[in-house]
Amino acid sequence: MSKSFRASDIDWFLLGLALAIAAVGVMEIYSTTLHSPLAGQYRRQIYWILLSFVLALVVSRLDYHIVLEQTPWLYGISVLLLAGLLLLGHSIAGTRRWLQFGPMSFQVSEIVKLIIILVVAAYFADRRIKAVTWGDLVKLGIVGGIPAILVALEPDLGTALTFIPIIAAGIIFAGIRWQHIAVLCLTGILALPVGWHFLRPYQRERLMTFVHPAQNTQTSSYQVTQTKIAIGSGGFWGKGLGNGTQSRLGFIPVSHADSIFAVFAEEQGFVGTLLVLLLYFALLLRLLDGAQMAPDRAGAFFLVGLAAVLFFQVVINTGMMIGVFPITGIPLPLMSQGGSSLLFTFLGLGLAMSVRARRYVN
Amino acid sequence: MEVRFPSDERPPAWKIAFFQYAIAASFLGLLAGYWRYQIGQHAQYLDLAERNRIRNLPVIAPRGRILDREGRVLADNFPAFSVLLMRESAASLSPDGIAGIARGLQLDPEELRHTLERTASLPRFQPVLLKQAATLEDISFVESHRVEYPELDLIQVQQRLYPKHQVMAALLGYVGEVPEEMIAKLGSNYRPGDVMGKFGVEGEYNQILSGRDGMRRVVVNSRGQEVGLLSTINALAGNDLRLTIDLDLQMAAEASLGDRPGAVVALDPRTGEVLAMVSHPSFDPNDFAKRIDPKEWNDLLNDPMKPLMNKAIQAQLAPGSVFKIVMATAVLETGTVKPDYIVHCSGAVTIYGHLYHDWVFQGKRKVHGAVNVHSAIRESCDVFFYTMGKMLGIDKIDYFARGLGLGARTGIDLPSEAPGLIPSPEWVQRVFKRKWYAGETISVAIGQGADAVTPIQLANTFGGIATGGVFHRPHVAFQDQLRALGENPPDISPRDFPLSDETLAAVKSGMWAVVNEGGGTGVAARCPGIDISGKTGTAQVVSEALQQSAKSSEYRNTAWFVGYAPSDKPEIVVAALVQRGEHSTVAVPIARDVIKAYFDKKAGPKPPKNQMETQVRVLSQVQPATPPRAAVAASMRQ
C-alpha cells in the first residue's frame, strides 16, 4: 500500500500531546540537574526527542502491516539480543540492560516492549474468537514470558513487568471468560511466594517498605518518603521552576529519570500535576479512539497494547511517587530522561499514526 | 508465517469503552492521591521539606575570660569542635546506626543509646550534643560519613581552657554541661549540651561570664553539607571578669603550700579583697571542660583529701591556739583582766576538778611561769587562757567570737561557703539535747572542742582586729566592675566591731611578739624589712562537731598561722592552713612567703609593660593542638 503523503495523515493532535509532555520533561530535567554534575542532560534529551520524533514521522509513513509481517524474526532477534546481553553484555551499575553503540547506549528491553505489542497484535489478527482458549493463554504466556524472564534477569524487574499489561490487554480485548480470569488470579496468588523467592534483597525490601511504609525511613522507604515530601510541599501552585528544594538539594534519588514526576509536582504543584495527567489522559484516549476506528483487528490490537503499556507506566510511575505502588524502575513515558524509552514511545506513536491514517472514515 | 489482515471487522465499542473507563477511573484515583498530598497535607509536607533543607546550627558564644587583678588570664577559651546529632531530618537511628556512630566517634554505645533516650522527648529541632572536644579522627569520621550519617554535624565551639591547670582550681571552679533538670525547668534557655559554670567563680558569676549563643540557619543538601546561609543571629560573647586575685601572690602561696593538703587565704584587710586563695590538693578543671570521664570524676569525689573542696572557705576546723586572740580581745575588752594581769603557769591547771595540761608541758615538761596577756599570746600559754576561759564564761566567748567574725559565713562571693561553728550552751542543747559542761568552756578557750572555723574566717577576723575592729567582707570580684556590668553587687560595706585602743594595742603587741620576740611561737615568720605579726595554732583533731563524719586517719594535727603586715597599718593578712601538719611551725613560713611576695612586688620595680604582655600571650598560647577550622574543613570536604 503506497499512498502519496498528506499532512492530514499525520496525527498532529497525538504528536502535539507527546511533544508537550516531552517538553515538560525537558524543562524539569533542566531544572533538577542545573547545579549537578548532570547539568546538560536536558540537551541530550532534546536530541533524543528530535531523533525519535523524526523516526516516528518516518514510521508513520510505513504501512504497519509490513512491520507486522516482520514480527517473527524481530521477536527472534529480540530474544537472542536479550540472551546475548545477559551472557556477554558488560554491566553498568550492576545491571546488563544496555547495548553499546559507540558513544550511545541503548536499552534493548524498551524496544522489545514494542515488539511484544506487535507480536500480540499479529497473534490476534487472525483469531476471530469470542474468547481466548487455554491454548491462547499458554502460547501468549510463553511468548511474553521468555523475554520477560530475560529482562528480569538483567535485572530490570520494572521493564519486565511492563510486558504483563501488553499481554493482558490483548487477552481482555480478544475476550476472556470469567473462569479463566479466576484461574489466572489464583495461579498468580499461588505463584507469589515462588516469585518472592526469586526476588533480590533490594527488591524484597522495596516490597516490604511498600507494605509497612513507616517501618524504616532510612533506607528503602527513604525514597518514597522524600518524593512524598517533594510532592506534598509543592502545594497547589508549586514552588516554581528551579525552586524545588527537595530535588535541588539531592533528597530525591534519580530526580531526572524515574522520579521526574515528583520533581515536577514539587515545582509546578497540583496545577501542573493535573495538567500533565490530563495530557496523558488525552493521549491514551486518542490511542483508544484510533483502536475504535482501526481498519482491522491487528491495528486495533496494536493500539490497545500500546495504550495499555503507556497507561501502565504512567499509573505505576506516578502512583509509586505517592506510595500507591512499590518502588520499581519504571520510567515515566516521554518525561523521564532516557533515550531508549523515548525512542520506544515515539516509534509506538508513529505506528499508531500509521494505523490511524488507514482508519475508516465515514 | 503469513499474516493476513481482513479489514471487515470493527472492535466492539464496549471493549474500547471498558478501557476508557478503566483509564479515567485510574487517573481520577491518581488525582485524588495527588490532591491528598498537595492540597490536603501540603502544610505538613512543606514543613518537612523545610526541615529537610534547613538546619538551625547553634553558634556558641565564647565565655568571658577570668583575669587576675592585673589582667593576666586565669580562664580562657580555645576553638574546638563538637559533634552534634541533627534530629530534624533524621528518623530515629537504627541500632546499627547507633553502633556505627559509637564506633566512629569512639563513644560507649550504651552511653550513646542512653543519651539518645534521654533526649528523645526534646523538640526535634534541638540538636543533641554527642561529643565535645572532637578529635581530628572524629572530625574526619563525620565528614567522610556524610552519606551514611547525614544527621551528624560539627559545630565550632569555644572550649574552656584553664592555662594554669591546677592553680586555684577550687577558686575558679569549672564548667560543665547544664544538668537536665535545669534544662527541663520552665522558661529555661538552656539546651542540652550547653555549658554553664559550676562551682567557684565560674558558678558564682556564670551570668556575667556566659554569653548568648547565636544561631545560623543554613541550607543543607541531602548529605547534610551546607550549601547556603539563610540568616545568622550573632553570638554575644560573655564578659571578662577581673578578680581581686594577684597571680604573683597566688603562685607564691601555691608554691609555698606545695604538695601538703591545706589552704591559704590572703586578704587586703583594708578592703576585703582576696589576693590569693589556695586549696590543696587541687584538680585540673580542664578535665571538666570536656565531658569528664566517670572514673576520673568518682576518683575526685572519693578522694579522702577532697580535691573538689575549696578548703579556704569550706574546711571547718578547730582553730587551736589562733583562737587565743579572740580570748585575749574578749577578756581585755570586757575588763575581765587588765593587760598586766599575771597567771602563773606550772604546766597545768586544775579547773572544775579537772587537770588541764599546757602544750609545752605535755611535750617537753616545760612551764611558762608567770605570764600576762602579752607573753601568753607570744608563747601561746594554754594555762593562761584556760584561766581566762573560766573567768570569762562561754557566753562572752561566744559573743566575742561571733563579733570578731568566727562561726558564721563571711559572705564571700563564692558558692558553698561553710559557716563553721562556735559552740554555745544553746547549740549543745539544740543539737545534743544535753546541758553544757563547764569543762567545755575551757577547751573552747584554746580553740579546741567544738570550735570550727574556716581559713577565710580567720583571715577576716585577724584583718579586722589588725585594722582596729573594721571587718570588710571578703570578695573576689571588684564592686565597680560588677556595677559596670549591670550586676547588683553584694553589700560589702564594712562591719564595725568597736574595740578599745588599749585592747587593740595589747593584743596586737602580743601578735607582734609572736613573730618578733624571743620565745615567740611564730619567729619563723620573721622577714627582714617587713614588720609581720600573727598567731600560730595547732589544733589536735577535727572539731568535736565533725568527728562523726571524719575518719580516724584524719585525727592528726592541723597547723595554722594567721599573719599580717605591716603590723601597725596592715595591708595584707594571710591565713595558712596545713592539714595533718603536726605543728603550727609548718604553717608559719607559708604566710611569711606570701607576705614577702606582696612586699617584694610592691617594692620592686614594676615589670616593663611589654614583658607583662608577653606573659599574657604565653598563657593564652597554652592550647591543645587543634587545627583551625578552615584548614580542617578544606581538607575534609575535598
Boltz contact constraints between the chains, C-beta under 6 A:
constraints:
  - contact:
      token1: [A, 65]
      token2: [B, 5]
      max_distance: 6.0
  - contact:
      token1: [A, 68]
      token2: [B, 3]
      max_distance: 6.0
  - contact:
      token1: [A, 69]
      token2: [B, 3]
      max_distance: 6.0
  - contact:
      token1: [A, 72]
      token2: [B, 1]
      max_distance: 6.0
  - contact:
      token1: [A, 122]
      token2: [B, 3]
      max_distance: 6.0
  - contact:
      token1: [A, 125]
      token2: [B, 3]
      max_distance: 6.0
  - contact:
      token1: [A, 125]
      token2: [B, 5]
      max_distance: 6.0
  - contact:
      token1: [A, 173]
      token2: [B, 15]
      max_distance: 6.0
  - contact:
      token1: [A, 217]
      token2: [B, 91]
      max_distance: 6.0
  - contact:
      token1: [A, 218]
      token2: [B, 91]
      max_distance: 6.0
  - contact:
      token1: [A, 229]
      token2: [B, 45]
      max_distance: 6.0
  - contact:
      token1: [A, 229]
      token2: [B, 48]
      max_distance: 6.0
  - contact:
      token1: [A, 229]
      token2: [B, 49]
      max_distance: 6.0
  - contact:
      token1: [A, 231]
      token2: [B, 37]
      max_distance: 6.0
  - contact:
      token1: [A, 232]
      token2: [B, 37]
      max_distance: 6.0
  - contact:
      token1: [A, 232]
      token2: [B, 41]
      max_distance: 6.0
  - contact:
      token1: [A, 232]
      token2: [B, 42]
      max_distance: 6.0
  - contact:
      token1: [A, 232]
      token2: [B, 45]
      max_distance: 6.0
  - contact:
      token1: [A, 233]
      token2: [B, 45]
      max_distance: 6.0
  - contact:
      token1: [A, 233]
      token2: [B, 46]
      max_distance: 6.0
  - contact:
      token1: [A, 233]
      token2: [B, 49]
      max_distance: 6.0
  - contact:
      token1: [A, 234]
      token2: [B, 38]
      max_distance: 6.0
  - contact:
      token1: [A, 235]
      token2: [B, 38]
      max_distance: 6.0
  - contact:
      token1: [A, 235]
      token2: [B, 42]
      max_distance: 6.0
  - contact:
      token1: [A, 245]
      token2: [B, 49]
      max_distance: 6.0
  - contact:
      token1: [A, 245]
      token2: [B, 53]
      max_distance: 6.0
  - contact:
      token1: [A, 246]
      token2: [B, 49]
      max_distance: 6.0
  - contact:
      token1: [A, 249]
      token2: [B, 53]
      max_distance: 6.0
  - contact:
      token1: [A, 249]
      token2: [B, 221]
      max_distance: 6.0
  - contact:
      token1: [A, 249]
      token2: [B, 222]
      max_distance: 6.0
  - contact:
      token1: [A, 250]
      token2: [B, 221]
      max_distance: 6.0
  - contact:
      token1: [A, 250]
      token2: [B, 222]
      max_distance: 6.0
  - contact:
      token1: [A, 251]
      token2: [B, 52]
      max_distance: 6.0
  - contact:
      token1: [A, 251]
      token2: [B, 222]
      max_distance: 6.0
  - contact:
      token1: [A, 270]
      token2: [B, 38]
      max_distance: 6.0
  - contact:
      token1: [A, 270]
      token2: [B, 39]
      max_distance: 6.0
  - contact:
      token1: [A, 273]
      token2: [B, 34]
      max_distance: 6.0
  - contact:
      token1: [A, 277]
      token2: [B, 27]
      max_distance: 6.0
  - contact:
      token1: [A, 281]
      token2: [B, 27]
      max_distance: 6.0
  - contact:
      token1: [A, 284]
      token2: [B, 23]
      max_distance: 6.0
  - contact:
      token1: [A, 288]
      token2: [B, 16]
      max_distance: 6.0
  - contact:
      token1: [A, 288]
      token2: [B, 19]
      max_distance: 6.0
  - contact:
      token1: [A, 288]
      token2: [B, 20]
      max_distance: 6.0
  - contact:
      token1: [A, 291]
      token2: [B, 16]
      max_distance: 6.0
  - contact:
      token1: [A, 292]
      token2: [B, 16]
      max_distance: 6.0
  - contact:
      token1: [A, 295]
      token2: [B, 7]
      max_distance: 6.0
  - contact:
      token1: [A, 296]
      token2: [B, 5]
      max_distance: 6.0
  - contact:
      token1: [A, 296]
      token2: [B, 7]
      max_distance: 6.0
  - contact:
      token1: [A, 297]
      token2: [B, 9]
      max_distance: 6.0
  - contact:
      token1: [A, 298]
      token2: [B, 5]
      max_distance: 6.0
  - contact:
      token1: [A, 300]
      token2: [B, 11]
      max_distance: 6.0
  - contact:
      token1: [A, 311]
      token2: [B, 23]
      max_distance: 6.0
  - contact:
      token1: [A, 315]
      token2: [B, 26]
      max_distance: 6.0
  - contact:
      token1: [A, 318]
      token2: [B, 30]
      max_distance: 6.0
  - contact:
      token1: [A, 322]
      token2: [B, 33]
      max_distance: 6.0
  - contact:
      token1: [A, 322]
      token2: [B, 37]
      max_distance: 6.0
  - contact:
      token1: [A, 324]
      token2: [B, 33]
      max_distance: 6.0
